[in-house]
Amino acid sequence: MSDFEGPLAVSLPSMERALTVLHVSLYHPKQDPATFAKVPPQLQHGTSPLLVGQAPDAHLQLQLPCLSRRHLSLEPYREKGSALLTFCLKALSRRGCVWVNGLTLRFLEQLPLSPVNRVAFSGIQMVVRIEGGTSLEGFVCCFHLSPSPLIHRPQAEETDEWESTFQGQPPPGSGPRAPGHQGLLHGPSLPSPGGGAETQLQKEISDNVLC
């Protein structure tokens, strides 16, 4: 399956303003078709949180036994003084943590997303690229299943399954945790990454992530 190329022109039927597009690439090392059987090629969504998990009401439904019914959410919001949608990722599972851009999120912790984001949870590797649009009424997710790993040399602890999946590699370090924010964000500040992880992250994105 080919990667996305160039901007994707998506607009609401009732208006001319373009929707923000989230290009979401997914990978799991077991390559079980059942895991992604209910993943749509494209999903148009409003401004409510987009839920990821096993529950029937999850917008992105993934079939993994270690995944919570509601494992995480992608939440749109508008920063003060901005006319564009911004997104944060919020961890919703009590059973495990979510690794995002070198930081470890635990239950109810959340982190603002960058234009390109690396995410790992329950063995799933996910890369989210955000292509901004002018509409504040909703956004679109376009999903791509990757045949090869999206993340290399993780620098933060994710879950027990992460460790068992990547046996033989050096154990990941205990990366910094993001501070927990409750509810929707309004003008959040990025937590400071530790040990130069962000510099290495940007290099790895350029070298290893093609989506």
C-alpha positions in Angstrom: 0.0 0.0 0.0 1.5 3.4 -0.9 2.0 6.2 1.4 0.0 9.5 1.2 1.4 12.0 -1.2 0.8 15.7 -1.3 -2.1 17.6 0.4 -5.5 15.9 0.6 -8.3 18.2 -0.4 -11.2 17.5 2.0 -14.0 19.8 2.7 -17.4 19.7 4.5 -20.3 19.3 2.1 -22.0 22.4 3.5 -19.0 24.7 3.4 -15.9 25.6 1.4 -13.4 25.7 4.3 -11.0 22.7 4.2 -10.9 20.2 7.0 -7.8 19.4 9.0 -6.5 15.9 8.0 -4.8 13.5 10.3 -2.8 10.9 8.3 -2.5 7.9 10.7 -0.1 5.1 9.9 -0.5 1.8 11.9 1.7 -1.2 12.5 1.7 -4.3 14.7 4.5 -6.9 14.5 2.1 -9.9 14.5 0.6 -8.7 11.2 -2.7 -10.3 12.1 -5.4 -9.0 9.7 -8.0 -9.3 12.4 -6.3 -6.6 14.4 -7.1 -4.0 11.8 -10.3 -5.6 10.4 -12.5 -2.7 11.5 -10.2 0.2 10.5 -11.8 2.3 7.8 -9.7 3.9 5.0 -11.1 7.3 6.0 -13.2 8.7 8.8 -14.8 12.1 9.1 -15.3 13.3 12.6 -16.7 16.3 14.5 -15.0 18.2 17.3 -15.6 15.6 20.0 -12.7 13.3 21.1 -11.9 10.4 18.6 -11.7 7.3 20.7 -9.2 4.4 20.1 -9.8 1.0 21.7 -11.7 -2.3 21.6 -15.1 -0.9 22.5 -17.9 -1.1 19.9 -18.3 2.7 20.2 -14.5 3.4 19.6 -14.1 5.4 16.4 -10.8 3.5 15.7 -11.5 0.0 16.8 -8.5 -2.3 17.1 -8.8 -6.0 18.1 -6.0 -6.8 20.7 -6.5 -8.7 24.0 -4.3 -6.3 25.9 -6.0 -3.2 24.6 -8.5 -1.4 26.8 -12.1 -0.7 25.7 -11.1 3.0 25.5 -7.4 3.2 25.4 -6.7 6.7 24.2 -8.3 9.6 22.4 -7.3 12.2 19.9 -8.9 15.5 21.0 -9.2 18.6 18.9 -9.3 22.0 20.5 -8.5 25.6 19.6 -5.7 27.5 21.3 -6.4 31.1 22.5 -5.9 33.5 19.6 -5.7 30.7 16.9 -8.2 30.1 14.1 -7.0 26.5 13.6 -7.7 23.2 15.3 -4.9 21.8 17.4 -4.8 18.3 18.8 -3.7 16.5 22.0 -3.5 12.8 22.8 -5.0 11.6 26.1 -4.3 8.3 27.8 -7.5 6.6 29.0 -6.4 3.2 30.0 -5.6 2.2 33.6 -4.0 -1.0 32.4 -1.0 0.4 30.7 0.7 3.6 29.5 1.0 5.3 26.1 4.4 6.4 24.7 4.2 9.7 22.7 7.2 11.5 21.2 9.6 10.3 23.9 7.2 10.9 26.8 5.2 8.3 28.8 1.6 9.1 29.4 -0.4 7.3 32.1 -4.1 7.4 33.0 -5.7 10.7 32.2 -2.4 12.4 31.2 -2.3 14.2 27.9 0.1 15.8 25.5 -0.3 18.4 22.7 0.6 16.9 19.3 3.2 18.2 16.9 2.9 18.1 13.1 4.5 14.6 13.2 4.0 12.3 16.1 5.3 8.8 17.1 3.0 6.8 19.4 3.2 3.3 20.8 0.7 1.4 22.9 -0.1 -2.3 23.5 2.3 -3.4 20.8 0.8 -1.0 18.2 3.0 1.6 16.5 1.3 4.6 15.2 2.5 7.7 13.4 0.2 10.7 13.2 0.8 13.5 10.7 -1.3 16.6 11.0 -2.2 18.6 7.9 -3.9 21.7 9.0 -7.2 23.1 7.6 -9.3 26.2 8.2 -12.5 24.5 9.3 -13.3 24.4 13.0 -16.3 22.2 12.5 -14.5 18.8 12.3 -11.6 16.9 10.9 -10.8 13.8 8.8 -8.6 10.8 9.7 -7.0 8.8 6.8 -5.6 5.4 7.9 -2.7 3.5 6.4 -1.5 0.0 7.4 2.2 -0.2 7.3 3.9 -3.5 6.4 7.1 -2.5 8.3 7.9 -0.9 11.7 7.3 2.8 12.1 9.3 3.4 15.2 13.0 2.5 15.9 15.0 2.6 19.1 12.3 3.8 21.5 13.6 6.0 24.3 10.8 5.7 26.7 9.1 2.8 28.5 5.7 1.9 27.0 4.1 -1.3 28.2 5.1 -4.8 29.2 4.0 -6.0 25.7 6.4 -3.5 24.2 9.3 -5.2 26.0 8.2 -8.7 25.0 7.7 -7.7 21.4 11.1 -6.2 21.1 13.1 -8.9 22.9 16.8 -8.9 22.0 16.9 -5.1 21.8 18.4 -3.0 24.6 15.7 -2.2 27.2 14.1 1.2 26.7 14.9 3.9 29.3 12.4 5.3 31.7 11.7 8.5 29.7 10.2 11.6 31.3 6.5 11.6 32.0 4.2 14.3 30.8 2.3 16.3 33.4 -1.4 15.3 33.7 -3.9 17.9 32.4 -7.6 17.4 33.1 -10.2 18.1 30.4 -9.6 20.0 27.2 -6.5 22.1 26.8 -6.5 25.8 26.3 -3.1 27.2 25.4 -1.0 24.3 26.9 2.7 24.4 27.2 4.9 21.5 26.0 6.7 19.6 28.7 10.5 19.7 28.5 11.9 16.4 27.2 14.9 14.9 29.0 18.3 13.9 27.8 18.0 15.4 24.3 15.2 13.0 23.4 13.5 15.6 21.2 16.6 16.2 19.1 17.0 12.5 18.5 13.3 12.2 17.9 13.3 14.7 15.0 16.3 12.9 13.5 14.6 9.5 13.7 11.4 11.0 12.2 13.4 12.2 9.2 15.4 9.1 8.8 12.9 6.3 9.6 9.3 7.5 9.2 7.9 7.7 5.8 4.1 8.1 5.9 
